C-alpha cells in the first residue's frame, strides 16, 4: 500500500483534547521549530572556568568609546564585570566600620566586635582591611587582609561571626576595618507566613501606642541608666509577658508588666541601637515585629529578590539596586578594572540621586536617567512611592532640581499599586504597573515627558518579564501573555493553561524573559508552585507565519540544564549569553571565606555545539524530544472509524547527526492508558531507510528524541505504511 504522510503543525498545543488536536504536537523539551519543522536546539558552552557566587538576576552588555565590550552582571550579592574572558568584582561598598576587634575561641568560628551598631545581617559580605591579629592565634594577618567573609550570625547589634578555613588559638583583640558590601537582597522571592519574609529593617504589624513616663538613657538598662523597668503612661493593649516595644528606631523586649511598668527589659534588640528617649516619647507595641529571618505572626508580606537595573550612559555603567541606591562605573577610567562602582565615579556622580528606587533606565535619545517607584523626597527612603517617577536633567544624571530652565521632573501613575518595570521601545518608553501599561514619550518643555495609559488588566508579572524587538514588546502578565505594537494585544497561547495552572505568581520577580533573534524566539523562564527558583520555560516564536492555527507557535520545556535566570541577545556579542543557577553549588568568584548557602551561577554562550560544556571542560549531554498527539486512519467513513495497521515507517529527517530514537504509541481509545501500548524506541541514523513495525490500534502517536551526546536532528514529515484493519 502507498505510504501515508502525517503532517503536524508547528509548535505545541496543550489546550485541546487528544482528538481535537490531531495534527499537532503535544509536548517537547529542548526543541524549536524552524521552517515549520521541529529540531533540537543548539548547545551552549561555559565562557569561564569560574562560576559566580549567588544567583545572577541581570545582564547588560555595552561598548566603550574604544570598542571594548563589557557585560555587567548583577547577582543577589555582587556586581560583576565580564571583560575579555575574565570576571572583575566592581560591587559598591557601604560605610566603613573602623577598628573592630577579634575574638578567637579555638574553633573556625571568629567573633568580630564593633564599637557601635554594625547593622549587618546574616549572609552579608564584608571585606577585611588593615588587619592586625591578637598575639598567640597561630594565624597571620595576611590570611585575613583584603579577603571577603560572609556574615554567619549576628548575636548582638555590635557582634557578628564569620567562619575561617582553620582554627585559631583562643585570643582576643587586634583590629580590623570592615568594608561591608552594599546589600542587594535575598536569592529568592518569598510570600506569606513564615521565616525570612519581612523587609530588611523589619515590619511592625497591628501596633498599639502610648508614651514614656520618664526619660530613658542610652544604655543597656532602664530609667536613667540604673533601673531594669520602663514606666509607660498606659500598658493597655500590651502583652502581659514576652512583649516588644519600639521607641523611635530602637526595639526593646520585656518579660512582664507590673502596674504601669515593663519589667525584665533588654535594650537594642533585633539589630537596633540603644538611644536616648525623652519623657513623653511615643512607645509602640511592636510585639508582632518581624525582621529579615524572623517569623511573621500575622498578615502576609512579600520579600522581593535581590534585583538590579543596569544601563549605560555612553560608556558609563549605571547600576541601581532594587529599592536601593544608584551607582556608576566608568569604562573611560584608566584604572577601571580595579575601581568599584560608586556614587561618584570619574565625574559621574549619583550622590544627588534617590536612595530608594524600584528600577532605573537611561533614555537613549534624550539622555535622562529615570527612576521608577522612587522617593518623593530625595534622600528619604521613607517617602518611597512605588508609583512615583522622577527623571534627571538632560545630560546630567545627578541633577534632579525641577526648574523652569531645565528638563528634570516627576510624575505619579495612577492605575496599579506598584511600577513593575520599564523598557525602551522604538518611539516610547514603556512603563508597566502590576495592572496597566503606560507610554512615556518625550514632548519637550515644559512637561519634558508625556504619559498615556494604553492598556489595563495587562500588568507585568516581574521586572524582567518583558522584552522588546523591532518595535514590538512582549511580556508575561499574572494572567496571560501580551504584546504591544502601538496597541495592547493578548497573545493567543496554545500552552496557556499548562503555564498558568502551575506557575508561582508570588515569585513573579524571578521570571526572566529573553529574545533570541537568530530564531525569532521569546523565552520566559519561570518558577512553578513548590519551586524556590525557575524550573520551567515557555517559548513564543513570533517569526512563524505559516501556522494554520490561530493560537501561535509555542513550545515548552523542563530540562534542568536549560533553565536560565538572565539572558542577553546577540548584539554586542555574536551569540546569546545566559546564566544558569545551581542553588546547591558553591561559586568560585569572588572568593568568599566561609561562604555557605549562596549557590553558584554559570555564564554560557548559546547556539554553539550540540551539548552543554561546563566550566571544568566536561560535557553534559543535551537531550531533547517532541511528542505528537494521537492520529488515526482517514477513510471515506471518517476519522478513526477503522483500526489501523502500521507495518513500517520511513525516517524522514532533514538533519540527523548521530542517532535519534523514534517511539510509536498505539491506543484503541484516545487518552486511555489501559488500551495503549508502546513500541520500544527504534534507533535510527542517517543510513536507516525504513523501520518495520507490527502495530494495530485505532490511534497512533509518534515521539522523536535523542539521548546521546553529539546528536542533533530536524524532523520532517512522518511517513508510514497504514492500512485499515477492521472496525472492532
C-alpha positions in Angstrom: 0.0 0.0 0.0 1.1 3.6 -0.6 2.8 5.4 2.2 0.6 7.8 4.2 2.1 11.2 5.2 1.1 12.6 8.6 1.8 16.3 8.8 2.0 18.2 12.1 1.6 22.0 12.5 4.5 23.8 14.2 4.5 24.3 17.9 3.0 22.6 21.0 -0.8 22.5 21.8 -1.7 21.7 25.4 -5.1 23.4 25.3 -7.1 20.9 23.2 -8.0 17.3 23.7 -6.0 14.4 22.1 -8.7 14.1 19.4 -9.3 17.8 18.9 -5.5 18.4 18.5 -4.9 15.8 15.8 -2.2 17.2 13.6 -0.4 18.9 16.5 2.5 18.2 18.8 1.6 17.8 22.5 4.9 18.1 24.3 8.6 19.0 23.8 11.8 19.8 25.5 14.9 21.5 24.1 13.2 21.6 20.7 12.4 24.6 18.4 10.5 24.9 15.1 12.3 26.1 12.0 10.6 26.3 8.7 7.7 24.6 10.3 9.8 21.5 11.4 10.9 20.5 14.9 14.6 20.4 15.6 16.9 20.1 18.6 18.1 23.4 19.9 21.7 24.4 19.7 24.1 23.7 22.6 25.9 26.0 24.9 29.3 26.3 26.5 30.7 28.0 29.6 32.6 31.2 28.9 34.6 30.9 32.2 36.4 28.4 34.3 34.9 30.3 37.3 31.4 30.2 38.5 29.8 33.3 40.1 28.7 33.4 43.7 25.0 33.8 44.1 22.1 33.9 41.6 22.5 36.2 38.6 19.5 38.4 38.1 20.5 40.9 35.4 22.9 41.1 32.5 23.8 44.2 30.4 26.2 44.4 27.5 27.8 47.7 26.3 30.7 49.1 24.4 33.1 51.9 25.4 34.4 54.6 23.1 37.5 52.4 22.2 35.4 49.5 21.1 35.9 47.4 24.2 33.0 45.1 25.0 31.7 44.5 28.6 28.9 42.6 30.3 27.8 43.8 33.7 26.2 41.0 35.8 24.2 41.7 38.9 23.7 38.9 41.4 21.9 38.9 44.7 25.3 39.6 46.4 27.6 41.2 43.8 28.0 43.5 40.8 30.5 41.8 38.5 32.1 42.7 35.1 32.8 40.3 32.3 35.7 41.6 30.2 38.0 39.7 27.8 37.2 36.3 29.2 37.6 37.4 32.9 35.4 38.4 35.8 36.0 41.6 37.9 34.4 42.5 41.2 33.0 46.1 41.0 30.5 45.7 43.8 29.9 49.1 45.6 30.9 49.3 49.3 28.8 50.6 52.1 30.1 52.7 55.1 33.4 51.5 56.6 33.3 50.3 60.2 36.7 51.2 61.8 38.7 49.5 64.5 36.6 46.3 65.2 38.3 43.6 67.2 38.7 39.8 67.0 37.7 37.0 69.4 39.2 33.6 68.6 37.8 30.7 70.6 39.9 27.8 69.3 37.5 26.9 66.5 36.9 28.1 63.0 34.3 30.5 64.2 35.5 34.0 64.9 33.6 36.7 66.6 34.0 40.3 65.4 33.1 43.1 67.9 32.4 46.7 66.8 32.3 49.8 68.9 28.8 50.8 67.6 25.9 49.0 65.9 27.2 47.3 62.8 23.8 47.0 61.0 24.9 43.8 59.4 22.7 40.8 58.7 23.3 37.1 58.1 24.5 36.5 54.6 26.1 39.9 54.2 29.5 40.1 52.5 32.3 42.0 54.3 35.8 43.0 53.1 38.5 42.9 55.8 41.1 45.7 55.7 44.0 47.0 57.8 44.1 43.7 59.8 46.2 43.2 63.0 45.6 40.0 64.9 45.9 39.5 68.6 49.0 37.6 69.6 49.0 33.8 70.1 46.4 32.8 67.5 48.8 30.9 65.3 47.4 32.7 62.3 48.8 35.5 60.1 47.2 38.9 59.3 47.7 38.2 55.6 45.2 35.3 55.9 42.5 38.0 56.5 43.8 41.1 54.8 41.8 42.1 51.7 39.7 39.0 52.0 35.9 38.6 51.7 33.9 37.0 54.5 30.3 36.0 54.8 28.4 37.0 57.9 27.2 33.8 59.5 25.4 35.1 62.7 24.7 38.4 64.4 24.3 37.6 68.1 24.1 41.3 69.0 24.0 44.7 67.4 27.7 45.0 68.0 28.9 41.5 67.3 28.8 39.1 64.4 30.6 35.9 63.5 32.5 34.6 60.4 34.0 31.3 59.6 37.7 30.8 58.8 39.3 27.9 57.0 41.2 26.8 60.0 41.1 27.1 63.8 43.0 29.8 65.7 44.1 29.5 69.3 42.0 31.4 71.8 42.8 35.1 71.9 41.1 38.5 71.8 42.0 41.9 70.5 43.7 43.0 67.3 42.0 45.4 64.9 40.2 45.3 61.6 38.5 47.9 59.4 35.3 46.4 57.9 34.0 47.4 54.5 30.6 45.8 54.0 29.3 45.3 50.5 26.1 47.1 49.6 23.2 44.7 50.4 21.3 43.6 47.3 18.7 41.2 48.7 17.7 37.6 49.1 18.2 34.9 46.4 14.5 34.0 46.1 11.2 35.9 46.4 9.1 34.9 49.3 5.5 35.4 50.1 3.2 34.6 53.0 3.7 33.4 56.6 6.9 32.0 58.0 10.6 32.9 58.3 12.6 35.3 56.3 9.8 37.2 54.5 9.9 40.6 56.2 11.6 43.6 54.6 15.1 44.4 55.6 14.7 46.6 58.7 11.6 44.8 59.7 7.8 45.4 59.8 5.6 46.3 62.7 2.1 44.8 62.5 -1.0 45.8 64.4 0.5 48.5 66.6 -0.9 50.0 69.9 0.8 53.2 71.1 1.4 55.0 74.4 4.1 57.3 75.7 7.1 57.1 78.1 6.5 58.2 81.7 10.1 59.4 82.3 13.2 59.8 80.2 15.3 56.8 79.1 19.0 56.9 78.9 21.0 55.3 76.1 22.5 52.3 77.8 21.6 48.6 78.4 19.3 49.2 81.3 16.2 51.2 82.1 15.3 54.6 83.5 18.3 56.9 83.8 20.8 54.1 83.3 20.0 52.2 86.5 16.6 50.6 86.7 15.5 47.4 84.9 12.0 48.7 84.2 10.4 51.2 81.9 7.4 53.2 83.0 4.6 53.9 80.5 1.7 56.2 80.6 -0.5 53.2 79.9 0.1 49.5 79.3 -3.4 48.8 77.9 -3.2 46.5 74.9 0.4 45.5 75.5 1.1 41.7 76.0 1.4 40.9 79.7 4.5 38.8 79.1 7.1 38.3 76.4 6.5 41.6 74.5 8.4 44.1 72.4 8.2 47.8 72.2 9.6 50.3 69.7 10.7 53.8 70.7 11.9 55.7 67.7 14.2 53.3 65.9 15.1 51.2 69.0 13.4 47.9 69.8 13.2 46.8 73.4 11.9 43.5 74.8 10.4 42.8 78.2 9.4 39.8 80.2 6.4 41.1 82.2 4.2 44.0 83.4 3.9 45.3 86.9 1.3 48.1 87.1 2.5 50.7 84.5 6.0 49.3 84.3 7.6 46.9 81.9 9.9 44.5 83.7 12.9 42.4 82.6 13.8 44.7 79.7 16.5 44.2 77.2 17.6 47.1 75.1 18.7 47.4 71.4 17.1 44.2 70.1 16.9 42.8 66.6 19.8 44.8 65.2 18.7 48.2 66.5 20.8 50.6 68.6 20.3 52.0 72.1 19.4 55.7 72.1 18.3 58.5 74.5 14.5 58.8 74.6 12.8 61.8 76.2 9.9 61.9 78.6 6.6 61.6 76.6 8.3 59.8 73.6 5.9 57.6 71.6 6.1 53.9 72.6 4.7 51.4 70.1 3.6 47.8 70.8 5.9 46.0 68.4 5.3 42.5 69.7 4.4 41.4 66.3 7.5 43.0 64.8 9.2 40.8 62.2 12.6 41.3 60.7 14.5 39.6 58.0 14.9 36.0 59.2 12.2 36.3 61.9 8.8 34.6 61.9 5.8 36.6 60.7 3.0 36.2 63.1 0.2 37.9 61.3 -0.6 39.2 57.8 1.3 38.4 54.6 4.4 40.1 53.4 6.3 39.8 50.1 10.0 40.0 50.1 11.3 40.6 46.6 14.6 39.0 45.5 17.8 41.0 45.1 17.5 42.7 41.7 19.5 45.2 39.6 18.7 47.8 37.0 21.7 48.1 34.5 22.0 50.5 31.7 24.7 52.7 30.2 25.1 56.5 29.8 27.6 56.4 27.0 30.5 54.4 28.4 29.3 54.9 32.0 27.6 51.9 33.5 24.6 53.0 35.7 23.6 50.3 38.2 20.7 50.5 40.7 19.9 48.1 43.4 16.1 47.5 43.6 14.7 49.6 46.3 18.2 51.0 46.9 20.8 53.4 45.6 22.2 54.1 42.2 25.9 53.7 41.3 28.1 54.3 38.3 31.2 52.7 36.8 33.2 54.5 34.1 34.8 52.4 31.4 36.8 55.5 30.5 38.7 55.4 33.8 42.3 54.4 33.2 42.2 52.2 36.3 38.7 51.0 35.5 39.3 47.3 36.2 40.5 48.0 39.7 37.8 50.5 40.5 34.4 49.7 42.1 31.1 51.2 41.2 30.3 54.1 43.5 28.1 57.1 43.8 30.9 59.3 42.5 33.0 57.8 39.6 35.3 59.9 37.4 33.0 62.9 37.2 29.8 60.9 37.0 28.2 61.3 40.4 24.9 60.0 41.6 25.2 61.5 45.1 22.0 63.5 44.4 20.0 60.6 43.2 17.1 59.0 45.1 18.2 56.4 47.7 15.3 54.1 47.3 14.1 53.2 43.7 12.4 50.1 42.3 14.2 50.4 38.9 16.0 52.8 36.6 16.9 53.2 32.9 18.6 55.7 30.6 16.5 57.3 27.9 19.0 56.8 25.0 17.5 59.6 22.8 17.0 62.3 25.4 19.7 61.1 27.9 17.7 61.4 31.1 18.2 59.0 34.0 14.7 57.9 35.0 13.8 56.4 38.4 10.6 54.3 38.7 8.9 53.7 42.0 11.1 56.2 43.9 11.2 58.8 46.6 9.0 61.8 46.7 11.7 63.4 48.9 15.2 62.6 47.6 17.3 61.1 50.3 14.4 59.9 52.4 13.7 56.2 51.8 10.6 56.5 54.0 9.0 58.6 51.2 9.4 55.9 48.6 6.3 55.7 46.5 6.0 52.6 44.3 4.0 54.6 41.6 6.2 57.7 41.5 8.6 58.5 38.7 11.4 61.0 38.8 13.8 61.9 35.9 17.1 63.9 35.9 18.1 66.9 33.9 19.0 66.1 30.3 22.7 65.1 30.0 23.2 65.3 33.8 22.3 62.1 35.7 23.0 63.8 39.1 20.7 66.9 38.7 17.1 66.5 39.8 16.2 70.1 40.7 13.0 70.9 38.9 13.4 74.3 37.4 11.9 76.4 34.6 15.4 76.3 33.0 15.9 72.5 32.9 14.1 69.3 31.9 14.1 67.5 35.3 10.7 66.5 36.5 8.4 63.9 38.1 5.1 62.1 37.6 2.9 59.8 39.5 1.0 57.0 37.8 -2.5 56.0 39.0 -3.5 52.6 37.8 -1.9 49.9 39.9 -0.2 49.6 43.2 3.5 49.5 42.1 5.6 50.1 39.0 6.9 46.7 37.9 9.3 47.5 35.1 10.1 49.7 32.1 11.7 49.2 28.7 12.9 51.5 25.9 10.9 50.8 22.8 11.1 52.3 19.3 9.3 55.6 19.9 8.4 55.4 23.6 9.5 54.2 27.0 7.0 51.6 28.1 6.2 51.5 31.8 4.3 48.7 33.4 2.5 48.7 36.7 1.1 45.5 38.2 -2.2 46.3 36.4 -1.5 48.6 33.5 0.8 49.7 30.6 1.8 53.4 30.1 3.8 55.0 27.3 6.3 57.7 28.3 7.2 60.0 25.4 9.4 63.0 25.2 7.3 66.1 24.4 9.7 68.9 25.3 9.2 71.9 27.6 7.5 72.5 29.9 6.5 68.9 30.7 9.5 67.0 29.2 7.7 63.7 29.1 4.1 62.9 28.4 2.4 59.8 29.9 -0.5 57.9 28.3 -2.2 54.8 29.7 -2.6 52.4 26.7 -3.8 49.2 28.5 -5.3 47.9 31.7 -5.6 44.4 33.2 -2.3 43.7 31.4 0.3 44.3 34.2 3.8 42.9 34.3 4.4 39.8 36.5 8.0 40.8 37.2 10.7 43.4 36.4 12.5 41.2 33.9 9.5 39.6 32.3 9.2 42.0 29.3 11.3 42.2 26.2 11.3 44.4 23.0 12.3 43.6 19.5 11.8 45.5 16.3 9.4 48.0 17.9 7.2 45.3 19.4 7.1 44.5 23.1 6.2 41.0 24.5 5.6 40.3 28.2 4.2 37.9 30.7 1.5 39.1 33.0 -0.1 37.4 36.0 -3.0 36.3 33.9 -1.6 35.8 30.3 0.8 36.9 27.6 0.7 40.2 25.8 2.3 42.3 23.1 2.3 46.0 22.2 2.9 47.3 18.7 1.0 50.6 19.3 -1.9 48.6 20.7 -2.0 46.2 23.6 -2.8 42.7 22.3 -3.5 39.5 24.1 -1.3 36.7 22.7 -3.3 33.6 21.9 -1.4 30.8 23.6 -1.7 27.1 23.0 0.0 26.3 26.3 -1.6 28.9 28.5 -3.3 26.6 30.9 -0.2 24.5 31.2 1.8 27.5 32.3 -0.7 29.4 34.4 -2.1 26.4 36.2 1.3 25.7 37.8 3.2 29.0 37.8 4.0 30.5 41.2 2.8 34.1 40.6 4.1 35.1 44.1 7.6 34.7 42.7 7.0 36.8 39.6 10.1 38.9 40.1 12.2 35.8 39.3 10.7 35.5 35.9 13.3 36.1 33.2 12.5 36.9 29.5 15.0 36.7 26.7 15.0 37.3 22.9 16.9 35.0 20.6 16.6 36.9 17.3 18.6 34.2 15.4 15.4 32.1 15.7 12.7 34.7 16.3 12.1 33.4 19.8 10.9 35.0 23.1 11.5 32.7 26.1 10.2 33.1 29.6 11.9 31.1 32.4 9.6 30.9 35.5 9.1 29.0 38.8 6.3 26.6 39.4 4.5 26.1 42.7 6.7 24.4 45.2 9.9 25.5 43.5 12.2 28.2 45.0 13.7 29.1 41.7 13.0 29.0 37.9 12.4 25.4 36.8 10.4 25.7 33.5 10.4 27.7 30.3 7.9 28.6 27.7 8.8 29.9 24.2 6.8 32.1 21.7 8.1 32.1 18.1 7.0 35.5 16.8 8.5 34.9 13.3 6.5 31.8 12.2 3.8 32.9 9.7 2.8 29.6 8.2 1.0 28.2 11.3 -2.5 27.1 10.2 -3.9 27.6 13.7 -4.7 30.9 15.4 -3.0 30.0 18.8 0.6 30.8 17.7 3.7 28.8 17.7 4.5 28.0 21.3 6.7 25.3 23.0 7.7 24.4 26.5 10.4 22.6 28.4 11.5 21.4 31.8 15.1 20.2 31.3 17.1 21.3 34.3 20.1 22.2 32.2 18.0 24.6 30.1 16.7 26.9 32.9 18.1 30.4 32.9 18.0 33.4 35.3 19.4 36.0 32.8 19.7 36.3 29.1 21.1 38.9 26.6 20.6 38.5 22.9 23.3 38.6 20.2 24.2 42.2 19.5 27.2 43.4 21.4 28.4 39.7 21.2 27.8 37.4 18.3 25.8 34.8 20.2 23.3 35.0 23.1 24.8 34.9 26.6 22.8 33.5 29.6 23.3 32.4 33.2 22.2 29.2 34.9 21.9 28.9 38.7 22.6 26.0 41.0 21.3 26.6 44.5 23.3 23.7 45.9 26.6 24.6 44.3 29.5 26.8 45.5 30.7 29.6 43.4 34.3 30.4 42.9 34.2 34.1 42.1 34.6 36.3 44.1 36.3 34.1 46.6 34.3 34.4 49.9 35.7 32.7 53.0 33.1 30.8 54.9 30.7 31.0 52.0 27.6 28.8 52.6 24.2 28.5 51.0 24.7 31.2 48.3 24.8 28.9 45.3 26.5 29.5 42.0 25.8 30.9 38.6 27.5 29.9 35.3 27.8 32.1 32.3 27.1 30.3 29.0 27.4 31.2 25.3 24.4 29.7 23.4 23.8 28.3 20.0 27.2 26.6 19.8 27.8 22.8 19.5 25.2 20.2 20.4 25.6 19.8 24.2 26.5 21.7 27.4 30.2 22.3 28.0 30.8 23.0 31.7 33.3 25.4 33.4 35.7 22.4 34.0 35.5 21.3 30.4 33.3 18.3 31.0 30.3 17.7 28.7 26.7 17.3 29.8 24.5 15.6 27.2 21.7 17.8 26.0 18.7 15.6 25.5 15.6 16.6 23.5 12.2 15.2 22.4 9.0 16.1 20.7 5.7 14.1 21.2 2.7 14.2 18.9 -0.9 13.9 19.7 -2.8 10.8 18.5 -3.6 10.4 14.9 -5.9 8.0 13.1 -6.5 6.5 9.7 -8.5 8.7 7.4 -11.1 6.9 5.3 -14.3 7.7 3.4 -16.2 6.7 6.5 -14.3 9.3 8.6 -11.5 9.6 11.1 -10.9 6.6 13.5 -13.8 4.6 12.0 -11.3 1.8 11.3 -8.5 0.3 13.3 -5.1 0.9 11.6 -2.3 -1.4 11.0 1.2 0.2 10.8 3.6 -2.2 9.0 6.5 0.2 8.6 7.6 3.8 8.7 10.3 5.7 6.9 12.6 8.0 8.9 12.3 11.4 7.3 14.9 13.7 8.9 16.1 16.9 7.2 19.1 16.8 9.5 20.3 13.9 11.6 23.7 13.9 13.3 24.3 10.8 15.3 21.2 8.8 16.3 17.6 9.5 17.0 15.0 7.4 18.8 11.5 7.0 17.3 8.8 5.6 19.6 5.4 4.6 18.3 2.4 4.5 20.7 -0.8 2.7 19.8 -4.2 3.1 21.6 -7.8 1.9 21.0 -9.3 4.9 22.6 -7.9 8.5 23.0 -6.2 9.3 26.3 -7.0 5.8 27.7 -3.8 4.3 29.1 -5.5 0.9 29.6 -5.7 0.5 25.9 -2.3 2.0 25.0 0.8 0.1 24.0 4.3 1.4 23.2 6.6 0.0 20.6 10.1 0.3 22.1 12.2 3.1 20.7 13.6 2.4 17.3 17.1 3.8 16.9 17.7 5.4 13.5 20.6 7.2 11.9 21.3 8.8 8.5 21.6 5.4 6.8 18.3 4.0 8.1 15.9 3.6 5.1 12.9 2.0 6.8 11.7 0.5 10.1 9.4 -2.5 10.2 6.7 -2.5 12.8 3.7 -4.6 13.8 1.3 -2.2 15.3 -2.5 -2.2 15.5 -5.0 0.2 17.1 -7.4 3.0 16.4 -5.0 5.8 17.3 -1.2 6.2 16.9 1.3 8.8 18.1 5.0 9.3 17.4 7.8 10.6 19.6 11.2 11.8 18.3 14.1 12.1 20.8 17.8 12.0 21.3 19.5 10.8 24.5 23.2 10.7 23.5 25.9 13.3 23.3 26.9 15.0 20.0 23.5 14.3 18.5 21.3 16.8 16.6 18.3 16.5 14.4 15.5 18.2 12.4 12.4 16.0 11.7 10.4 16.2 8.5 7.0 14.6 7.7 6.1 11.3 9.3 5.6 8.6 6.6 4.1 5.2 7.4 2.5 2.2 5.7 -1.0 2.4 7.2 -3.9 0.1 6.3 -7.4 -0.3 7.5 -7.7 -3.3 9.9 -11.4 -3.7 10.8 -13.9 -1.7 12.8 -13.5 -3.6 16.1 
